[in-house]
Amino acid sequence: MKLLLTSGGVTNASIRDTLVELLGKPIADSTALCIPTAMYGHPWNGPGEKVWRFISGQEPGNPMVDLGWKSMGILELTALPSIDAERWVPLVRETDALLVAGGDVLYLYHWMRETGLVDLLPSLDDTVWVGLSAGSMVMTPEVGEEFIQWRPPTGDVGTLGLVDFSICPHVAPDGEPGNSMAEAEQWAAGIAGPTYAVDDQTAITVVDGAVEVVSEGHWRQLS
């Protein structure tokens, strides 16, 4: 699987060009499924209007669904345990990109495990995972207490660990909406491994273990 881990979506030409490179073809020739699940677990994002806005591509500040895909579908993870895997697994295998919304990272990870999507990921060699905020952080080994709103019944606060670094998204200049760099530094002090602080004009790609930062904004590797 190829990872495009964003803070705010495909927000600039550099990130969009990188997405096209990862897809290996134009967005207009590529299929996608959007995964809004993380939004339901976050008190600011769902359920309700914001979930609909993401699914319908009505979030101009966080471009993902509205990029001009050949086709777009919805993969709602909370529904999948109630239907046969044969009805959704082939769909995932055939899709070029998974567009994963932000929200609550532990809620997303919980439903990725409940559905078996976690077990499917290693076989999706050509699929591009396009994460937005929590949709990116779920790939990391640790998110930190600052980003935990919902806790699973098991109490486990781990995440996938498919990459060896953690991400502080939505970094903004002090006094502006988002996380300040000072707050990001404080967060990083509590994380065991490498950390990146990124703004909404920045993305991190991971392909075959190689990590690259794509940015028209501001970012720092903190540890």
N, C-alpha and C positions, 0 to 999 in steps of 0.2 A: 504494500500500500504506500502511496505517495501522500505526504502530509503538507498541507498549506495551512499553517496555524496563524490566524489573524486575531487582532484585537477588536477591530471594528468592521470586518468584512472586506470586500474587494473595493477598497476606497480610492485607489489611484491607478494610474496607467502602469506603473511598475509592477504592482501586485497582479493586475489583470494580465499583463504580458506573461508573468510567471505562471499564472493559472493555465493559460493557453499552452505554454511550454510543457507543463506537467500533463495536461490532457493529450498532448500530441496532435491536436487538431483544433479548429476554431470552436469557440463556445457554441456558435449557431449549429454546429454539427454534433454536439455532445448532449447526452441525456443526464438528467440529475434527479435526485430525490432529496427533498428537504426534510429534516428531522427537527421538529419544534419542541421535543420532549422536555429539554432542560428548562424551558420557560415556565412550565407548570409548577416547578418546585421553588421558584424564586418569588418572594413577595412583591417585587416591583414589576414583574413581567407577565404573570399569568395566574389563573386563566382569564380569558376575556379578549379585549380588543387588540392588545399587543400581539397575541399569538396569531390572530387573524391577519394582522398587518404583515407579520413576517411571512406567513404562508402565501399571501396574495401578492407579495412583492411591493408592499406599500410602505417600506421602510427606507426612504431615500438616503438616510444617514448611514445605513448599514447594508450596502449593496451586496446581494447574494442571489436571491431568487429572480431578481429583475435584470439579469445580465444578458438576456436574449438566448436562452437555452433552446435546443431543438425540442425537448419535452421536459416537463416538470411534474413530479408526483410527490406525494406525502408518505413518509414512513413514520407513523406514530408508534413509538416503541411500547407505550402502555397498552396498546390494543393487541400486540402480536402474541402474547401468551394465550389468548383466547381463540386463535386460529391456527390451522396446521402450517408447519414450517414450509411445506411445499407450495403454499400460496404466496410467500413473501421472499424466501431465500433466493429462488431463481431471479426475481426482480432485482434484488441487490447485486447479485453476481453480474447481471447484464448492464448495470448502470455505470456511467462514466464517472460521476461525481456524487458524493454525499455532502450535502450542505447542512451543517450542524449548528443550530442556533445557540445563542448564549442563554444564560439563566443560572440554574443551580447545578454545579458540576457533580456533586455527589448524587443528586437525584438522577442526572443523566447516566452516570456510571452504574447506579443501581439497576436501571432498566436495561442498560446494555448487557448486564449479566443475566438478568431475569429472562431476557428474550433469547439469549445465546448469540447475540450479535458479536460479543467479545470473541467467541470461539471462531466466528466466521472471518474476522478481520485478517488473520495471517494468510488466508487463501486469496485475498483480493489484491493481487499483485499490481494490476493496472488501474485500480480505482484511485481517484483523488479524494482524500478527506479534506474538506474545506471547513475548518472550524472557526467559529466566531466566539471569542471570549471563553465561556465555559466549554464550548464545543472544541476549543483548542486545549484548554487546561486539562481536560479529561485524559489526554494522551500522556500527561506528565506523571511522575511518581508521587508528587506531593503538592498540595495547593495551599496549605497554611490555614490557620484558624481564621484569619481575616476574611477568607472567601467561603466560609462554611455557614450556610443558613439552615439547611435541612440535613438531618442525620439519618442514615439507614437504620432499620431495626437491629442490625447486627452491631451497630456502633462503629463499624470499620470506616475510617476516613481516608483510606488509600484510594488511589486511582490507577489507571491502566499501566503506567510506567513503560509505554512503548518508546518513549524518548528518555534521556537521562538528565533532563533539565526541567526546571519549573518556570512558570510564566506569571508575571504580574501585568495584567492588561490595563488599557485605558489610562495610561500615565499621561498627565496633563500638567502644564505649568502651574505652579502654586497659585491658588486663588481661583482657578478655573475648574469646571466640573470634571471629576475623574479622580484618579489617585495621584497625589504629588510624588515627586521623586524621593522626597524625605520619607514618605509613607512606604514607598517601594523598598527603600533601603532598610527600614525597620522590619518589613515583611521578610526580606531576604535573610536577615540575621537569624530567623527562626527556621530556615529551610536547610536541609542537610546537604543537598547537592548544588550543582550549578544553577544560576538564576538569570533570567532576562527580564528587564522592565521595558515595555514597549507601548508606544502610543497607537492611536487608531489609524495612522498612516504607515504602519509597520506590520510585516508578517515574517514568519520563520518557516522555511521549508526544510523537510527532512526526506531524503531519498536515498535508500540503501545505506542508511546510517550517516550520510553526509549532511551537515547542518549549515544553512546559509540564511542570512538576514537580508530581507528585501524591504527597503524603506525610502519614503519621501518625507519622513518626519523625524522623530527622535526616539532613540532607544539606547539602552546601556546593558552590558553584561555585568551584573553586580557581584557575582561570585562564581 
